[in-house]
């Protein structure tokens, strides 16, 4: 019986600590907007900032999709870049920008909408980025 109590106590403590462990952001495709072929899984991707004060000119790009990111940051952390890169490359994207971040008032976890773009074919020069 003593071993059973120890195992139960260990399970309670472990599960409560596991719930407190920080988790990495995860990305998922919310919408695919263009029939662009995918790029390699770990493709080169530019990460831009979008704000009303300093808008980013998207006129030379085609939006290829929208990603949702759970446990997001308001800035491009390395963990968030890693989560977004795979999904953005699947969409054929070359540039990702954070469009909006919302915080859950109960859990304080943040979720982001990330817009994914690809340069228009006739705009494939280094000055586009």
Backbone as a ProteinNet text record, in pm:
[ID]
protein_1_A
[PRIMARY]
XXXXXXXXXXXXXXXXXXXXXXXXXXXXXXXXXXXXXXXXXXXXXXXXXXXXXXXXXXXXXXXXXXXXXXXXXXXXXXXXXXXXXXXXXXXXXXXXXXXXXXXXXXXXXXXXXXXXXXXXXXXXXXXXX
[TERTIARY]
82.1	0	86	199.6	287.4	343.5	378.2	429.1	321	196.8	86	67.1	77.4	65.1	179.6	300.5	416.1	398.1	350.1	328.6	221.8	115.8	7.9	60.5	136.1	191.2	287.3	371.5	462.8	384.1	278.3	194.5	131.7	82.9	21	124.4	240.3	345	395	420.4	471.1	371.9	244.6	146.2	127.2	139.8	125.8	246.7	365.9	485	484.2	436.8	431.3	339.5	234.3	142.8	204.5	311	377.4	494	532.2	648.1	617.3	712	688.5	682.2	596.7	581.1	625.6	665.2	708.9	588.5	600.2	491	468.8	346.1	315.6	231.5	259.3	189.9	101.8	-7.8	-96.5	-153.8	-183.5	-235.6	-383.1	-418	-557.8	-623	-543	-598.5	-487.1	-511.2	-420.6	-487.2	-413.5	-475.8	-429.3	-327.5	-278	-220.9	-227.2	-175.1	-26.1	51.8	196.2	259.1	356.8	420.5	498.2	504.9	577.8	727.2	791.5	936.9	992.3	1124.7	1181.8	1144.1	1134.5	1085.8	1159	1287.3	1365.1	1415.6	1326	1363.2	1400.8	1468.6	1501.1	1371.8	1346.8	1223.6	1258.1	1204	1224.1	1110.5	1144.1	1045.1	1034.3	917.4	893.4	801.7	803.9	713	610.6	488.5	380.5	323.4	312.7	249.4	180.5	85.1	15.1	107.5	201.8	294.7	396.9	436.3	536.5	487.5	392.9	337.6	441.4	426.4	515.1	446	512.7	455.3	446.3	325.3	304.2	261.9	269	218.8	297.5	420.8	502.8	497.2	399.9	390	249.7	241.1	113.5	99.1	-15.5	-38.1	-74	3.2	-19.2	-89.2	-99.8	-169	-168.4	-240.8	-251.4	-223.4	-136.2	-105.1	-160.3	-200.1	-230	-113.1	-74.2	37.1	-9.7	-9	-42.6	82	64	173.8	272.4	217.9	296.8	361.3	451.1	512.8	468.7	485.6	454.3	571.8	687.4	807.2	848.1	939	985.5	1093.1	1053.2	1149.7	1198.6	1311.5	1364	1266.8	1199.8	1103.1	985	940.2	827.2	869	989.5	1039.1	1043.7	1091.9	1100.3	961.7	864	727.7	665.7	691	630.1	699.5	831.6	909.5	855.8	835.6	792.5	660.1	563.5	430.4	432.6	508.1	516.9	584.5	686	753.4	659.5	575.3	474.6	381.9	352.7	264.6	336.8	469	546.8	587.6	579.8	607.8	754.6	779.4	914.3	925.1	811.8	809	691.8	714.2	607.4	602.7	482.6	466.7	356.1	377.6	276.9	169.9	45.5	-64	-134.6	-150.8	-222.5	-185.9	-187.3	-164	-273.5	-336.9	-440.1	-397.5	-433.5	-401.2	-528.3	-525.8	-637.1	-635.6	-741.1	-739.9	-734.4	-774.4	-771.5	-633.5	-576	-448.4	-328.3	-354.3	-249.4	-162.5	-204.2	-134.7	-173.4	-79.9	-105	-117.3	-200.3	-215.5	-196	-129.5	-100.6	-154.7	-187.4	-215.7	-92.8	-40.2	79.2	41.6	67.9	41.2	167	148.4	261	252.8	365.1	371.3	481.2	466.1	570.2	584.5	708.5	732	666.4	605	547	660.2	634.4	739.5	830	776.1	860.2	934.4	919.4	984.9	1088.8	1155.8	1247.8	1388.7	1403.8	1536.9	1566.2	1692.3	1733.6	1673.2	1641.6	1587.7	1442.1	1375.5	1236	1231.3	1329.8	1330.4	1406.4
-119.6	0	125.3	120.9	235.7	270.9	169.1	192.3	255.2	215.4	270.8	419.2	456.4	597.3	678.4	621.5	691.3	714	611.2	623.3	728	730	827.5	968.6	987.4	1118	1165.6	1074.6	1109.3	1153.7	1083	1118	1254.6	1288.4	1419	1530.3	1510.7	1613.2	1629.4	1518.3	1525.4	1595.6	1560.3	1620.8	1768.8	1810.2	1952.1	2030.7	1971.3	2039.3	2043.1	1939.1	1935.2	2043.3	2075.1	2180.7	2318.5	2334.3	2463.1	2479.9	2375.4	2382.5	2473.5	2560.3	2645.8	2561.5	2602.3	2529	2617.9	2556.1	2631	2670.4	2780	2817.5	2709.4	2696.7	2603.4	2676	2648.6	2715.8	2616.5	2666.2	2583.9	2671	2607.9	2680.5	2710.5	2837.6	2878.1	2891.7	2936.5	2956.2	2952.3	2876.4	2874.2	2961.2	3060.4	3158.8	3152.8	3077.3	3070.2	2930.8	2887.7	2755.7	2760.8	2804.7	2816.4	2684	2632	2507.2	2526.8	2424.2	2436.5	2453.9	2512	2525.6	2423.4	2398.7	2303	2338.6	2236.5	2251.6	2359.1	2372	2468.4	2579.8	2631.7	2731.1	2864.4	2946.9	3081.7	3162.6	3229.7	3305.4	3437.7	3546.3	3678.3	3702.9	3762.2	3793.4	3944.3	3998.5	4142.3	4180.1	4308.9	4365.2	4450.8	4441.6	4519	4609.2	4736.2	4826.2	4938.8	5001.1	5113	5234.1	5247.5	5359.6	5345.4	5222.5	5197.8	5083.6	5112.3	5005.3	4949.6	4822.7	4751.4	4741.3	4780.6	4780.8	4637.4	4587.1	4450.2	4446.8	4561.3	4566.5	4477.5	4441.5	4357.1	4210	4175.7	4040.4	3985.1	3852.7	3782.5	3715.7	3737.7	3669.4	3524.9	3431.6	3289.6	3215.6	3278	3210.7	3288.8	3233.2	3289	3175.8	3201.5	3103.9	3151.8	3057.9	3085	3031.8	3105.3	3063.3	3066.2	2950.7	2942	2968.6	3021.9	3056.3	3149.1	3249.4	3340.8	3449.6	3520.7	3639.6	3758.6	3878.2	3996.3	4034.8	3977.5	3999.1	3864.5	3867.1	3744.7	3677.7	3595.9	3517	3401.6	3343	3230	3112.6	3090.1	2980.2	3003.2	3128.5	3159	3148.5	3192.9	3178.5	3031.8	2946.1	2803.4	2743.6	2785	2732.4	2777.5	2901.7	2958.2	2908.6	2893.7	2862.8	2739.2	2629.1	2505.5	2523.8	2584.5	2601.8	2704.4	2812.4	2914.2	2856.9	2774.4	2710.2	2612.7	2542.7	2453.9	2531.1	2656.8	2740.9	2804.4	2788.5	2850.5	2993.3	3030.2	3167.6	3203.7	3333.7	3388.9	3492.7	3549.9	3654.1	3626.2	3643	3629	3755.9	3800.6	3919.1	3896.9	3943.2	3931.5	4036.6	3992.2	4084.8	4128.1	4035.3	4066.7	3964.8	4009.7	3921.4	3948.5	3842.6	3852.5	3772.2	3822	3751.5	3700.1	3573.3	3513.7	3570.7	3637.1	3698.6	3597.8	3474.5	3373.5	3308.9	3264.7	3193	3283.4	3402.2	3497.1	3443.7	3334.9	3286.3	3374.8	3392.4	3477.2	3392.8	3438.3	3375	3483.4	3447.4	3545.7	3500.8	3598.8	3575	3621	3533.6	3563.9	3555.1	3662.4	3664.7	3619.2	3533.9	3476.7	3524.3	3576.5	3633.8	3568.5	3582.9	3542.6	3655.4	3687.8	3794.7	3758.7	3857.6	3838	3798.2	3706.4	3648.5	3750.7	3860.8	3958.2	4051	4028	4110	4031.3	3936.8	3849.5	3906.8	4026	4083.7	4105.2	4123.8	4139.7	4264.6	4366.5	4490.9	4477.8	4367.7	4348	4331.3	4264.7	4239	4345.6
0	0	0	70.6	78.1	-60.5	-140.7	-275.9	-363.8	-342.7	-420.3	-390.1	-261.1	-222.6	-282.3	-280.6	-336.7	-486.4	-556.8	-700.4	-729.3	-651.1	-669.4	-644.1	-536	-502.4	-612	-662.2	-770.4	-893.9	-926.8	-1042.3	-1028.1	-910.4	-885.7	-899.6	-837.6	-844.1	-987.2	-1057.3	-1193.9	-1285.7	-1274.9	-1365	-1334.6	-1209	-1178.7	-1228.5	-1221.2	-1272.7	-1424.5	-1487.9	-1633.5	-1687.4	-1615.1	-1656.3	-1649.4	-1570.7	-1556.3	-1652.1	-1720.5	-1809.3	-1927.2	-1964.1	-2080.1	-2206.8	-2297.4	-2422.4	-2536.8	-2645.5	-2763.1	-2847.3	-2920.8	-3011.6	-3117.1	-3163.3	-3271.4	-3375.2	-3501.8	-3612.3	-3686	-3740.8	-3822.2	-3933.5	-4046	-4161.9	-4138.7	-4142.5	-4130.2	-4268	-4367.7	-4500.3	-4605.6	-4710.1	-4826	-4931.7	-4984.4	-5071.9	-5216.7	-5246.6	-5384.3	-5409	-5532.5	-5568.4	-5596.8	-5501.8	-5515.7	-5472	-5547.8	-5505.3	-5375	-5292.8	-5166.1	-5189	-5090	-5090.4	-4992.3	-4992.4	-4896.9	-4752.9	-4669.3	-4531.5	-4451.1	-4467.3	-4390	-4481.7	-4567.2	-4667.4	-4602.8	-4681.3	-4634.5	-4631.3	-4521.2	-4503.2	-4436.8	-4488.5	-4428.7	-4329.9	-4216.7	-4113.9	-4102.6	-4134.9	-4134.6	-4019	-3987.3	-3887.4	-3959.7	-3918.1	-3977	-3869.2	-3895.8	-3799.4	-3874.7	-3810.2	-3872.3	-3884.9	-3791.4	-3794.7	-3907.9	-3938.4	-4042.4	-4130.9	-4220.4	-4304.1	-4400.1	-4430.6	-4521.5	-4656.1	-4762.3	-4896.7	-4950	-4962.5	-5010.7	-5157.4	-5227.4	-5364.9	-5460.1	-5426.9	-5514.8	-5473.2	-5389.2	-5336.1	-5353.9	-5354.1	-5354	-5218.3	-5153.8	-5026.1	-5056.8	-4999	-5028.1	-4915.2	-4798.5	-4689.6	-4560.7	-4465	-4330.7	-4232.7	-4136	-4032.4	-3899.4	-3818.1	-3678.4	-3597	-3495.2	-3410.2	-3265.8	-3200.5	-3058.3	-2975.8	-2855.3	-2764.6	-2834.6	-2901	-2982.3	-2896.9	-2960.4	-2903.3	-2988.7	-2935.8	-3015	-3103.5	-3079.2	-3159.6	-3220.2	-3316.1	-3381.3	-3296.7	-3201.4	-3124	-3212	-3176.3	-3253.8	-3251.7	-3138.2	-3128.6	-3222	-3230.4	-3317.1	-3464	-3496.8	-3633.9	-3674.2	-3585.6	-3614.5	-3639.7	-3558	-3573	-3705	-3743.8	-3864.6	-3991.2	-3987.5	-4108.1	-4182.5	-4112.1	-4178.2	-4250.9	-4183.3	-4243.5	-4356	-4339.4	-4445	-4568.8	-4549.2	-4663	-4733.2	-4656.7	-4716.6	-4809.7	-4774.1	-4854.7	-4973	-4981.2	-5087.8	-5054.6	-4928	-4887	-4883.5	-4894	-4884.5	-4773.5	-4734.9	-4632.3	-4538.9	-4408.2	-4308.9	-4225.7	-4194.1	-4111.1	-4007.8	-3886.6	-3781	-3807.5	-3826.4	-3854.2	-3726.4	-3632.3	-3508	-3401.3	-3276.1	-3161.5	-3058.9	-3014.1	-2911	-2789.1	-2671.3	-2547.5	-2482.8	-2441.8	-2368.9	-2227	-2183.5	-2050.5	-1935.2	-1960.6	-1854.7	-1841.2	-1952.8	-1947.5	-1974	-2028.3	-2068.8	-2181.6	-2246.3	-2365.3	-2482.4	-2574	-2689.6	-2814.9	-2906.5	-3037	-3142.4	-3250.4	-3354.9	-3489.4	-3572.5	-3713	-3789.8	-3872.8	-3951.5	-4098.5	-4172.7	-4316	-4389.1	-4489.3	-4563.8	-4708.9	-4759	-4893.6	-4976.2	-5108.4	-5202.7	-5303.9	-5339.8	-5436.7	-5569	-5632.1	-5764.1	-5857.8	-5948.6	-6032.9	-6099.5	-6147.6	-6216.3	-6119.2	-5989	-5887.6	-5809.5	-5867.2	-5796.9	-5788.7	-5736.1	-5720.2	-5572.2	-5540.4	-5400.5	-5337.5	-5416.6	-5360.1	-5313.7	-5349.9	-5306.5	-5153.4	-5098.6	-4955	-4884.3
[MASK]
+++++++++++++++++++++++++++++++++++++++++++++++++++++++++++++++++++++++++++++++++++++++++++++++++++++++++++++++++++++++++++++++++

